[in-house]
């Protein structure tokens, strides 16, 4: 959903407790994303389509960042192990040999 001053806040607090995942977007960034999709006319139907696509794109970006962080932590942990330890080199399918 787009950040709309205070108007989005109440629903943004309720939706997650009802099982919905939400991403609050900066209206300027959402507009640029809409333009990148070639959406030039502004209707509620097109806005909802664009915001759903924008949310998917942001969600994938967040997942990739989390994955990279976990991999970095894992590499840091296994790097401190002696080479004969069973977990040595096991991050991302590395081998123990």
Buried (B, 14 or more C-beta within 10 A) or exposed (E): BBBEEEEBEEEBEEEEEEEEEBBEBEEEEBBEBBEEEEBEEEEEEBBEBBBEBBBEEBEEEEEEEEEEEEEEEBBEEBEEEEEEEEEBBBBEEEEEE
